[in-house]
Amino acid sequence: MRVVVGPVQGFLALASPAEAGIARTALVEIHTHDGLFASRTVQQDYASGFADLADYFERLAQDWKGWRGSREWRSLEGELQISAVHDGHIRLELELRGPFPQDWLVRCEIALEPGEQLSAAATDLRAFANSYDSSI
């Protein structure tokens, strides 16, 4: 299964472990607005898999009318970090890190509509988390 969050110009994509080829991971890709592409495997949370990522997006979708400050999510080993701010749109700052601290870091901001686009992302990520759990 592959899930894409964001518009065509810049987005976050996650592929299931069967596609990543490594158990207990997902292949994560960031595509920036200016054409930069980065990918790497991201370790799941030992207790919840990627359900915590789905929970994060579901909470954003539940509060689609807005919130104060930023809301953060971080993968188990910090390879992927997401910060969400609501300013009429949902602005997601994505960070994907290489396997070593001095290796590489890609940052990208994407915007989602707070209604249908955000709800679709939450639904897709829940399906991803559920399919991930059943594939291990």
C-alpha positions, 0 to 999 in steps of 0.5 A: 500500500502507498499513501500520498499526503499533499498536493502534486507539487510537494508531498509526503508518501509512505509505502508499506513494509512489503514495498520497503522490503524491511520488516517493521519499517515503511519507505518514506519519501518527501517530494519538494516543490522545487523537485528535490526527492528524498527517501529512506526507511523509517522504523515503526513504533514498537507498541503501535506501529504507525497507528500513532501517525494515523492518530496524529492526523485524525486529531488534526482532522477533528480540529479542522477549524483551527488550533493554537501553536504547532502540533508535533509528531516524531517517528520512533528514531526521529527519522521523520518529524512533522509539525502542523500549524493551522493558519486557514490552511494546514501547514505541515513542515516535514523533516526527513533525516539520513541514517547518521546525524551528519548525513543529510536532512530534507525539509519541506512545507506542504499545505492541506485544505482543512476539510476534505483534503485533511480528512482524506489524509487521515483516512488514508493513513489509518488504512495504511496503519491497519494494513501495516499491522496485518502485514507483520 
